[in-house]
Structures are given as C-alpha cells and as structure tokens.
Amino acid sequence: MALKRNTEETVVEQNAENKAKSLFNQEPARKKETMILTTFSIAPSFKKELEDMFADMGIGWAAGIRFALKEFYKKHQE
C-alpha cells in the first residue's frame, strides 16, 4: 500500500518559514540609538538633594538626570 504525500503541508510550512525569515531579516523602520554610559563626580549632599527632588517628582535618579539635561539643553540652546 502506497502512502500519498501531502504537498499542502510542505507548502504551508515553506510559506511560514519564508515569512519568518523576511520578518527577522528586515531592518527596523527606525533604528534605536544605543545609549552611552557616562560618569561624573558629585558631592554626596548635593546628590541627596537631587534624589529628594526627583523622588518628589516621582522619578528615579537616572530619569531625573536625563530630565535635567534635557531642560538645560532647551534653556541654553541657541
């Protein structure tokens, strides 16, 4: 007794494989910039003041520093 080969399944499998390859090989519409880690020195008492101010705003240390830098840039942009 001969078995009949089901070609529909292989075609569907190949289509799914091609879709997956094309999906993962595509360049994203907008490339996200990689972040740069920076370091700086700050007096512990001033850092505590900033942490308290950021906590009152409901944000953490890193988000507060990013916010402060953006505001500084906006105010001093020429």
Secondary structure, DSSP 8 states (H G I E B T S, - for coil): ------HHHHHHHHHHHHHHHHHHHS--SS-------------HHHHHHHHHHHHHHT--HHHHHHHHHHHHHHHT--
